[in-house]
Amino acid sequence: MDGRVYDIVRNLLPEGELLEPFEADATPTSSAYPLNHSYVGAVSLAGDSGALKKALAGSSFDRIPVIEMDPADPISGARQLMHVMQEELTALRRQLGESRRASAQLRNETMQLNIRLRELERLLYDLGNPQFFKALAWQPTGAMAVLMPAETLTQRLPVNAVSLSSIDLWFPQTVMPVIEALSVSITDASGLTHLAEVQRPEMGIETGWLRFVLPELIEGVGRDCTLVLTWRGENPLEVGLAQPVADVRFRATSSAAQPHEHTLAVQVWHALGGVRLPTPAPLLSGRASLTTRDATFIASSALPHPSLISVPTSAKDHVTTAYWSREQVIMVHPSRQGAVCAIVRDIPFPNLTHISALINVGHPRSPSLNFAIGVAPAGAVDNDGLWHRRLGPWVTGMPAHSWGQAHCLPLEPLGETFDLLLAVSIAGDVPNDMSWGFFRGFRFATGDSLG
């Protein structure tokens, strides 16, 4: 504003309005140049509006209207000033309305989002209220790590430590009662150590899977974690390994031995506090006549070679079974027409109570396969042909290159020797090209008769 009309304009406007005196000959670098506030107009002395516009050119005020004020006739200038103020008030009201409309739209979208979240929550409850899930599953492959006394084995886990509740480890041999000498802990990214305790150690006698439970869930923000095993026993301890990995960060690392190329065979569970998790593998048979005492891992190379015992009568495609020394596996190649069963005869292993097999779909272009194993007294299937009824539960829909375990409990006394049944089928009506069903090893659990 031209300082010569300052008093006139000051009397026309409310006291709260900000007025800045300004000389028309001031330059943008002059101390008399207006401060950078939000201005709605400029007022000059009548006849000097051109000089004021020229002074404001090139600044942030070059687009504001310029009003001429004549001290002899202030009414005309006051009308122009009121018109500018009215336009500014209209613009402010319009902006306020747009802000309210945007706020209402945001509030409506927030309400819709909350409704959708409640619908998703209701869907989860309808699906069974999942309060736990398996965050990681690295299945055993038959490879083993041997822990010597006072040795530590570390395994970095690519999972979030928050809400981690338990760890399942697989042991190929019996680890009872010496399992108390194994310390299992989780170290999170902040360096905090969380000790885990073994739960139901008798479960590991039969299946090999042992569960280690944290007393409290890990809290905080998302972070990676490391599994640490420390063996304080007197004799070496064997721990199951999973597949080899190229990333050295996720290889099982020993404090005493050479680095492994494999990861640990491990299952990691996330859960809510107090939630009961499912068992890592089938429970004990519960039969009163047998009590599981010991377990031994047997590689496929240590068993007699297999032969086919059952092939679909309508099968015209390639069906076979064999022991592959290069892979050290027993391979069963099924038919598109149905399940194929191979038999490994006369295995000398008395008092068998449970058998589990490490299974693998061996070819990357294989269709999804189903696996099952069974046991029968030596020669029984050759006599009655009832191999189906002696199989354990089918492991279904395993995709290419996947790993898993199949289990079986004997249905009848086996004697000193038994026959092992290996069944594979295709999960769907597709060609059987590259349908390589691999059996990589077996864990035999034995027991003593109670009479």
C-alpha positions as CSV (number, residue, x, y, z in Angstrom):
1,M,0.0,0.0,0.0
2,D,1.1,3.5,-0.8
3,G,2.0,5.0,2.5
4,R,0.3,8.3,1.5
5,V,-3.2,6.7,1.7
6,Y,-2.4,4.4,4.7
7,D,-4.6,6.4,7.2
8,I,-7.6,6.4,4.9
9,V,-7.5,2.7,4.2
10,R,-6.8,2.0,7.9
11,N,-10.1,3.7,8.8
12,L,-12.0,1.8,6.2
13,L,-10.9,-1.7,7.2
14,P,-11.3,-3.7,10.5
15,E,-8.5,-3.6,12.9
16,G,-7.6,-7.2,12.3
17,E,-6.7,-6.7,8.7
18,L,-3.0,-6.6,7.9
19,L,-1.7,-3.5,6.1
20,E,1.8,-3.1,4.8
21,P,3.0,0.4,3.8
22,F,5.0,0.3,0.6
23,E,6.9,2.9,-1.4
24,A,6.4,2.6,-5.2
25,D,10.1,3.2,-5.8
26,A,11.2,0.3,-3.6
27,T,13.1,-2.6,-5.3
28,P,12.6,-6.3,-4.5
29,T,15.8,-6.2,-2.5
30,S,14.9,-3.1,-0.5
31,S,13.9,-3.4,3.2
32,A,10.8,-1.5,2.3
33,Y,9.6,-4.3,0.0
34,P,6.5,-6.1,1.5
35,L,7.0,-9.2,3.5
36,N,5.7,-12.4,1.9
37,H,2.3,-12.6,3.5
38,S,-1.0,-13.6,1.8
39,Y,-2.2,-10.3,0.2
40,V,-5.5,-9.8,-1.6
41,G,-4.9,-6.3,-3.1
42,A,-2.7,-3.2,-3.3
43,V,-3.8,0.4,-2.8
44,S,-2.1,3.3,-4.5
45,L,-2.6,7.1,-4.6
46,A,-4.9,8.2,-7.4
47,G,-3.0,8.4,-10.6
48,D,0.0,6.4,-9.3
49,S,-1.4,2.8,-10.0
50,G,0.9,2.3,-13.0
51,A,4.0,3.0,-10.9
52,L,2.8,0.6,-8.2
53,K,2.1,-2.2,-10.7
54,K,5.5,-1.7,-12.2
55,A,7.1,-1.9,-8.7
56,L,5.2,-5.2,-8.0
57,A,6.0,-6.8,-11.4
58,G,8.2,-9.8,-11.1
59,S,7.3,-10.5,-7.5
60,S,4.7,-12.8,-5.9
61,F,2.3,-9.8,-5.8
62,D,2.2,-9.0,-9.5
63,R,-1.3,-10.6,-10.0
64,I,-3.1,-8.9,-7.1
65,P,-5.6,-6.1,-8.1
66,V,-4.4,-2.4,-7.6
67,I,-7.0,0.0,-6.2
68,E,-6.6,3.8,-6.6
69,M,-7.5,5.8,-3.6
70,D,-8.2,9.6,-3.9
71,P,-8.0,11.4,-0.5
72,A,-10.5,14.0,-1.8
73,D,-13.0,11.3,-2.8
74,P,-12.4,8.1,-0.7
75,I,-15.9,6.7,-1.5
76,S,-15.0,5.5,-5.0
77,G,-11.8,3.8,-3.7
78,A,-13.7,2.3,-0.8
79,R,-16.2,0.7,-3.2
80,Q,-13.4,-0.9,-5.2
81,L,-11.8,-2.1,-1.9
82,M,-15.1,-3.6,-0.7
83,H,-15.5,-5.4,-4.1
84,V,-12.1,-6.9,-3.7
85,M,-12.8,-8.0,-0.2
86,Q,-16.1,-9.5,-1.3
87,E,-14.4,-11.5,-4.0
88,E,-11.9,-12.8,-1.5
89,L,-14.6,-13.8,0.9
90,T,-16.4,-15.6,-1.9
91,A,-13.2,-17.5,-2.7
92,L,-12.6,-18.4,0.9
93,R,-16.1,-19.7,1.2
94,R,-15.6,-21.8,-2.0
95,Q,-12.4,-23.3,-0.6
96,L,-14.1,-24.0,2.7
97,G,-16.9,-25.8,0.9
98,E,-14.4,-27.8,-1.2
99,S,-12.4,-28.7,2.0
100,R,-15.6,-29.9,3.7
101,R,-16.6,-31.9,0.7
102,A,-13.1,-33.6,0.6
103,S,-13.3,-34.2,4.3
104,A,-16.8,-35.9,3.9
105,Q,-15.4,-38.0,1.0
106,L,-12.4,-39.1,3.1
107,R,-14.7,-39.9,6.0
108,N,-17.0,-41.9,3.8
109,E,-14.0,-43.8,2.3
110,T,-12.7,-44.5,5.8
111,M,-16.1,-45.9,6.9
112,Q,-16.2,-48.1,3.7
113,L,-12.7,-49.4,4.5
114,N,-13.6,-50.2,8.0
115,I,-16.7,-52.1,6.7
116,R,-14.5,-54.1,4.3
117,L,-12.0,-54.9,7.1
118,R,-14.8,-56.2,9.3
119,E,-16.0,-58.3,6.3
120,L,-12.6,-59.8,5.9
121,E,-12.4,-60.4,9.7
122,R,-15.7,-62.2,9.5
123,L,-14.6,-64.2,6.5
124,L,-11.5,-65.4,8.5
125,Y,-13.7,-66.5,11.4
126,D,-16.0,-68.3,8.9
127,L,-12.9,-70.1,7.6
128,G,-12.3,-71.5,11.1
129,N,-10.8,-68.5,13.0
130,P,-7.2,-69.2,12.0
131,Q,-5.2,-68.2,15.1
132,F,-2.0,-69.9,14.0
133,F,-0.1,-70.6,10.8
134,K,3.1,-72.4,9.6
135,A,5.4,-69.5,8.6
136,L,8.2,-71.8,7.4
137,A,8.6,-75.5,6.5
138,W,11.9,-76.9,5.4
139,Q,11.4,-80.7,5.1
140,P,14.2,-83.2,5.8
141,T,16.0,-84.7,2.9
142,G,18.1,-87.4,4.6
143,A,21.2,-85.3,5.1
144,M,22.3,-84.9,8.7
145,A,24.4,-82.6,10.8
146,V,26.4,-84.1,13.6
147,L,26.7,-81.9,16.7
148,M,29.7,-82.7,18.9
149,P,29.7,-81.9,22.7
150,A,29.8,-78.1,23.3
151,E,29.2,-77.4,19.6
152,T,26.7,-74.7,18.5
153,L,24.7,-74.7,15.3
154,T,23.1,-71.5,14.0
155,Q,20.4,-71.2,11.3
156,R,19.2,-67.8,10.0
157,L,15.4,-67.9,9.5
158,P,13.8,-65.7,6.7
159,V,10.7,-65.1,8.8
160,N,9.4,-62.4,11.1
161,A,10.3,-63.0,14.8
162,V,7.2,-61.2,16.1
163,S,4.5,-63.6,17.3
164,L,6.8,-66.6,16.7
165,S,5.6,-69.3,19.1
166,S,7.4,-72.6,18.4
167,I,10.0,-74.4,16.4
168,D,9.9,-78.0,15.2
169,L,13.2,-79.8,14.6
170,W,13.6,-83.3,13.0
171,F,16.0,-85.9,14.5
172,P,16.7,-89.0,12.4
173,Q,17.7,-91.0,15.5
174,T,16.2,-91.4,19.0
175,V,17.0,-88.4,21.2
176,M,15.3,-89.4,24.4
177,P,16.1,-88.8,27.2
178,V,19.3,-86.8,26.3
179,I,17.2,-84.1,24.6
180,E,17.4,-82.1,27.8
181,A,21.0,-81.4,27.0
182,L,20.0,-79.5,23.8
183,S,19.6,-75.8,24.2
184,V,17.3,-74.2,21.6
185,S,16.9,-70.4,21.4
186,I,15.8,-67.6,19.1
187,T,18.0,-64.5,18.7
188,D,16.1,-61.6,17.2
189,A,17.6,-58.7,15.2
190,S,18.0,-56.6,18.3
191,G,20.2,-59.2,19.9
192,L,17.7,-60.4,22.5
193,T,17.7,-64.2,23.2
194,H,14.5,-66.1,23.7
195,L,14.9,-69.7,25.1
196,A,12.6,-72.4,24.0
197,E,11.6,-75.6,25.9
198,V,10.9,-79.0,24.5
199,Q,7.2,-79.9,24.5
200,R,6.1,-83.5,24.7
201,P,9.5,-85.1,24.0
202,E,7.9,-88.6,23.6
203,M,6.5,-87.4,20.3
204,G,9.9,-87.3,18.7
205,I,10.6,-91.0,19.4
206,E,8.2,-92.2,16.8
207,T,8.1,-89.4,14.1
208,G,11.4,-87.6,14.7
209,W,9.8,-84.2,15.0
210,L,10.3,-82.4,18.3
211,R,8.6,-79.2,19.2
212,F,10.4,-76.4,21.1
213,V,8.0,-73.8,22.5
214,L,8.7,-70.2,23.6
215,P,7.2,-69.4,27.0
216,E,6.1,-66.0,25.6
217,L,5.5,-64.7,22.1
218,I,8.2,-62.4,20.8
219,E,6.8,-58.8,20.7
220,G,7.9,-55.6,18.9
221,V,8.2,-54.6,15.3
222,G,8.9,-56.9,12.5
223,R,12.5,-58.3,12.5
224,D,14.5,-61.3,11.3
225,C,15.7,-63.9,13.7
226,T,18.3,-66.7,14.1
227,L,17.8,-70.2,15.5
228,V,20.6,-71.3,17.8
229,L,21.2,-74.9,18.9
230,T,23.8,-75.7,21.6
231,W,24.6,-79.3,22.4
232,R,25.8,-80.0,25.9
233,G,25.5,-83.8,25.8
234,E,28.3,-86.3,26.1
235,N,27.9,-88.1,22.8
236,P,27.4,-86.7,19.2
237,L,23.8,-85.7,18.3
238,E,22.4,-86.0,14.7
239,V,20.1,-83.3,13.5
240,G,18.1,-83.5,10.2
241,L,19.0,-81.1,7.3
242,A,16.8,-79.8,4.5
243,Q,17.8,-78.9,1.0
244,P,21.1,-77.2,0.0
245,V,20.9,-73.5,-0.7
246,A,23.1,-71.2,-2.8
247,D,22.7,-68.2,-0.4
248,V,25.4,-68.7,2.3
249,R,23.4,-66.5,4.7
250,F,20.8,-69.2,5.1
251,R,23.1,-72.2,5.5
252,A,23.3,-74.0,8.8
253,T,26.6,-72.8,10.4
254,S,28.5,-74.8,12.9
255,S,30.9,-73.4,15.5
256,A,33.3,-76.3,15.2
257,A,32.8,-78.1,11.8
258,Q,33.0,-77.0,8.2
259,P,30.0,-74.9,7.0
260,H,27.0,-77.0,5.7
261,E,25.5,-76.4,2.3
262,H,22.1,-77.3,3.7
263,T,19.5,-75.6,5.9
264,L,18.2,-77.2,9.0
265,A,15.0,-79.3,8.7
266,V,12.7,-77.0,10.6
267,Q,9.1,-75.8,10.9
268,V,8.3,-72.4,12.3
269,W,4.9,-71.5,13.8
270,H,3.3,-68.1,14.4
271,A,0.3,-68.1,16.7
272,L,-1.7,-66.0,19.2
273,G,-1.0,-66.4,22.9
274,G,-2.4,-69.6,24.4
275,V,-3.3,-71.2,21.1
276,R,-2.8,-75.0,20.9
277,L,-0.9,-75.9,17.7
278,P,-1.4,-79.1,15.7
279,T,1.2,-81.9,16.1
280,P,4.1,-81.7,13.7
281,A,3.5,-85.3,12.6
282,P,1.1,-88.2,13.4
283,L,1.0,-89.0,17.1
284,L,1.8,-92.3,18.7
285,S,-0.3,-95.3,17.7
286,G,-2.0,-95.6,21.1
287,R,-2.0,-99.4,20.8
288,A,-1.6,-101.0,24.2
289,S,0.4,-103.9,22.8
290,L,3.4,-101.9,21.8
291,T,5.5,-99.1,23.3
292,T,8.0,-97.2,21.0
293,R,11.5,-97.4,22.4
294,D,14.0,-96.6,19.6
295,A,14.3,-95.2,16.1
296,T,16.8,-95.6,13.3
297,F,17.2,-93.8,9.9
298,I,17.8,-96.1,7.0
299,A,18.9,-94.8,3.6
300,S,17.3,-96.2,0.5
301,S,20.7,-97.6,-0.6
302,A,20.7,-99.9,2.4
303,L,17.4,-101.7,1.4
304,P,16.9,-104.5,-1.1
305,H,16.0,-103.3,-4.6
306,P,12.3,-102.8,-5.3
307,S,9.9,-104.5,-7.7
308,L,6.4,-103.8,-8.9
309,I,3.6,-105.6,-7.3
310,S,0.5,-103.8,-8.6
311,V,-0.1,-101.9,-11.9
312,P,-3.5,-100.8,-13.3
313,T,-4.8,-103.4,-15.7
314,S,-5.5,-100.7,-18.3
315,A,-2.1,-99.0,-18.1
316,K,-0.4,-98.7,-21.5
317,D,2.0,-95.9,-20.5
318,H,5.4,-96.2,-19.0
319,V,5.4,-97.7,-15.5
320,T,8.5,-98.8,-13.6
321,T,10.3,-98.9,-10.3
322,A,14.0,-99.0,-9.6
323,Y,16.8,-98.0,-7.3
324,W,18.8,-95.0,-8.7
325,S,22.3,-95.1,-7.3
326,R,23.2,-91.7,-8.6
327,E,20.3,-90.1,-6.7
328,Q,20.4,-92.8,-3.9
329,V,16.6,-93.0,-4.1
330,I,13.9,-95.6,-4.8
331,M,11.9,-94.3,-7.8
332,V,8.3,-95.3,-8.5
333,H,6.9,-94.1,-11.9
334,P,3.1,-94.3,-11.8
335,S,0.5,-94.6,-14.5
336,R,-2.1,-92.1,-15.7
337,Q,-4.7,-94.9,-15.2
338,G,-4.1,-95.2,-11.4
339,A,-1.8,-95.9,-8.5
340,V,1.3,-98.1,-8.9
341,C,2.7,-100.0,-5.9
342,A,6.3,-101.2,-5.5
343,I,7.4,-103.7,-2.9
344,V,10.8,-104.0,-1.0
345,R,10.8,-107.6,0.3
346,D,12.3,-109.2,3.4
347,I,13.6,-106.3,5.5
348,P,15.0,-107.7,8.8
349,F,13.6,-105.3,11.4
350,P,11.7,-106.8,14.3
351,N,9.2,-105.0,16.5
352,L,8.5,-102.2,14.0
353,T,5.9,-99.8,15.4
354,H,6.0,-96.9,13.0
355,I,7.6,-96.1,9.7
356,S,8.0,-92.7,8.0
357,A,9.5,-92.0,4.5
358,L,11.2,-88.9,3.1
359,I,9.4,-88.4,-0.2
360,N,10.2,-86.0,-3.1
361,V,8.7,-85.2,-6.5
362,G,12.0,-85.6,-8.4
363,H,11.5,-83.8,-11.8
364,P,10.8,-80.1,-12.4
365,R,8.3,-81.0,-15.2
366,S,6.5,-83.7,-13.2
367,P,2.7,-83.5,-12.6
368,S,1.6,-83.3,-9.0
369,L,1.9,-86.7,-7.3
370,N,0.3,-88.6,-4.4
371,F,2.4,-90.8,-2.1
372,A,1.7,-93.5,0.5
373,I,3.7,-96.2,2.3
374,G,2.7,-99.4,4.0
375,V,4.1,-102.5,5.7
376,A,3.0,-106.1,5.7
377,P,4.3,-109.4,7.0
378,A,6.9,-110.9,4.7
379,G,5.0,-112.6,1.8
380,A,1.5,-111.6,2.9
381,V,0.8,-109.3,0.0
382,D,2.0,-112.0,-2.5
383,N,-0.5,-114.4,-1.0
384,D,-3.6,-112.2,-0.6
385,G,-2.9,-109.1,-2.8
386,L,-4.4,-106.7,-0.3
387,W,-1.8,-104.0,-0.5
388,H,-4.3,-101.1,-0.4
389,R,-5.5,-101.8,3.1
390,R,-2.0,-101.9,4.5
391,L,-1.1,-98.4,3.3
392,G,-0.9,-95.4,5.6
393,P,-2.6,-92.0,4.8
394,W,-2.0,-90.7,1.4
395,V,0.1,-87.5,1.0
396,T,-1.8,-85.8,-1.8
397,G,-1.1,-83.2,-4.4
398,M,2.7,-82.7,-4.0
399,P,3.9,-80.4,-6.8
400,A,7.1,-80.7,-8.8
401,H,10.3,-80.6,-6.7
402,S,8.4,-80.6,-3.4
403,W,9.3,-82.5,-0.3
404,G,7.3,-84.2,2.4
405,Q,6.9,-87.2,4.7
406,A,4.6,-90.2,4.5
407,H,3.7,-92.3,7.6
408,C,2.4,-95.7,8.4
409,L,1.5,-97.8,11.4
410,P,1.5,-101.6,11.1
411,L,-2.0,-103.1,11.1
412,E,-0.9,-106.6,12.1
413,P,2.1,-108.3,13.8
414,L,5.0,-108.3,11.4
415,G,7.4,-110.8,12.8
416,E,11.2,-110.7,12.3
417,T,11.0,-109.5,8.7
418,F,8.5,-107.4,6.8
419,D,7.7,-106.1,3.3
420,L,7.7,-102.4,2.6
421,L,5.0,-101.0,0.2
422,L,5.7,-97.9,-1.8
423,A,2.7,-96.4,-3.7
424,V,2.5,-93.4,-6.0
425,S,-0.3,-92.0,-8.2
426,I,-0.8,-88.9,-10.3
427,A,-3.0,-86.2,-8.8
428,G,-5.2,-85.7,-11.9
429,D,-6.0,-87.0,-15.3
430,V,-2.7,-85.9,-17.0
431,P,0.0,-87.7,-18.9
432,N,2.6,-89.4,-16.7
433,D,5.7,-87.9,-18.4
434,M,8.5,-87.4,-15.9
435,S,6.4,-88.6,-12.9
436,W,9.3,-89.4,-10.7
437,G,8.2,-90.3,-7.3
438,F,11.3,-90.5,-5.1
439,F,11.6,-92.3,-1.7
440,R,14.9,-90.9,-0.3
441,G,15.1,-92.6,3.1
442,F,13.1,-94.2,5.9
443,R,12.8,-93.8,9.7
444,F,12.0,-97.1,11.4
445,A,10.6,-96.8,15.0
446,T,10.7,-100.0,17.1
447,G,9.1,-101.0,20.4
448,D,8.8,-103.8,23.0
449,S,5.8,-106.0,23.3
450,L,3.9,-105.7,26.5
451,G,2.4,-109.1,26.2
